[in-house]
Amino acid sequence: MSKAVVLGAAGGIGQPLALLLKSNPLVKELALFDIVNTPGVAADLSHISTPAKVSGYLPPDDGLKKALTGADIVVIPAGVPRKPGINAGIVRDLATGIATAAPKASILVISNPVNSTVPIVVEVLKKHGVFDPKKVFGVTTLDVVRAQTFAAEVLGDLSLASKLTVPVVGGHSGVTIVPLFSQSSTPLPSGFTKSDLEALTTRVQFGGDEVVKAKDGAGSATLSMAYAGAEFAEKVLRALNGEKGIVAPSFVHLSADKEGGEAVKKEIGQDLEYFSVRVQLGPGGVEKLHGLGSITEYERSLVQAAVPDLASNIDKGVSFIASPKL
């Protein structure tokens, strides 16, 4: 049983994410932090008949420190949808709180742009001398969830969605998202053409735009992101509790597994510090990084197209801490 913390718990992702974590039997204590409304969200959730004890904190009176103290896992959905510059500052400040109050916690970063916010968290932890590459995760699970769902739609059976395995590698925005449909646990239909595959890949890469358009620009993917965040958090919690063999894609610092990380760099032909790969989870966080495996020429071209954007995104995050501009 673990203490889970949600930073940004009163927002569009934070509230449904907190609800899902309150429903998780592995969570013994759930601490919520945001700049507004957190005590109300906590009071509301505390009436739900599951074991987790819920508390809510605001910035005054060391609220962030109180929320984080004793945390096993910290999930960060805080920020403003599609506002990279604003989110960079928010994530930097929250990472500073984690570095001082919960340096040994597993940190799950949802705040976009993940390709830049994960390096921001890492640089802050480095400054405080508490960076453990095995404990910092960029949550890319929504890309996986979309790939599973859209593939199940193509196969004409949505009941397959939760059973399918479709690895997604690279990063967590646009062309940096590379779904490996050739490795799907249920192959796509035999009559599926290259143009069909390209359309499916694009839909996974830009699924967020589909939601923004459907919401008439008044919102982004909050409910599906909360679901995806809770899915990945559950896997981390299960691994913390000693369950073996849990593997999930995540955007990580490749030094988390030196041998595996070097192998990934060779596969992509670039000396990137970060990449989303299948991660084997354990009680200490990252146990092993899995390579790309056997991929098609089309998928290889997607990886090569992802690398320049990814390198630029990573550099923006690192540079923001060196000189705060993103």
Disulfide bonds with the S-S distance in Angstrom:
none
